Amino acid sequence: MLDSVNKLSEVGRVAVVMGGDSAEREVSLKSGAAVLAGLQRAGVDAHALDARGDVITELKDGAFDTAFLILHGPGGEDGCLQGALETAGIRYTGSGVLGSALAMDKIRTKQMCQVLDIPTPPWRRVNSEADCLLAADALGMPMIIKPNSEGSSIGVSKVNATQEVAQAWAGASAFGAALAERFIAGMEVTATILDGQALPLINMVPKHDFYDFDAKYTDSGTVYHCPADIEPELARYIQSLALAAFAGVGCRGWGRVDFILDTEMQPWLIEINTAPGMTETSLVPMAASAAGLDFSELVVAILSTSCEVAS
């Protein structure tokens, strides 16, 4: 994975673009700080850039050759910044305009999964609390109500009864468009994609009903198994689904594909993340470690993919 960057001079001066103004700003800042430290340990000429201003102007004024994008959420992970970088001729890590936009849009991702014959839980677009109640009739209880274009489980609620719908709708709709999705009870499994390969799977056992924001970033009670505690043949199948979904949606470079395994061990794709978390509790570094890559090797490997996706 590191062969494509034998000389760090190929990537030149690197800006680790983090922060921004999305609801995931604080997570992005933590991810960015970790990435920056990892790159600097590897000898990369890397510097922090908080994406709150005119990012393109700051990149040009700073004479940066490559942008390591570790922004989470709208404005940084949805194709907008990627398009601006391509117009400016600045190399960047991760997925391009189309892949970023489709993966950030959960409904579009599900529609692409249908085309690719990749199982994903049934869903309904919801535009009101009344729509959520209709979705409950169609999907059954429990169900998940969540924003269409946020990550880190922000605004996501599990709804067990109709009296919980109002609060769940308010939480999800605060971030724009929303969807309701059938809740699949079972094992949560994630596949990290790096440079066309699927790394060892991880399964999570949270204390809560599902792997929510607290479980991801603040809850020390979550138990992780890496490699995942499943049969090797099933693991290979899930990895193949992850690679097919990642490529099918137009993603590239690196990312993470999340699944739920139901009680019959059938995998259901939940979402694709094109710039997943890189904090000390994040899943991608855990998978990389199981594949034999320490954190600095991981971030250099991610950086190496930028050489192939833009010029």
Secondary structure, 3 states (H helix, E strand, C coil): CCCCCCCHHHCCCEEEEECCCCCCHHHHHHHHHHHHHHHHHCCCCEEEEECCCCHHHHHHHCCCCEEEECCCCCCCCCCHHHHHHHHHCCEECCCCHHHHHHHHCHHHHHHHHHHHCCCCCCEEEECCHHHHHHHHHHHCCCEEEEECCCCCCCCCEEECCHHHHHHHHHHHHCCCCEEEEECCCCEEEEEEEECCEECCCEEEECCCCCCCHHHHHCCCCCEEECCCCCCHHHHHHHHHHHHHHHHHCCCCCEEEEEEEECCCCCEEEEEEECCCCCCCCCHHHHHHHHCCCCHHHHHHHHHHHHHHHCC
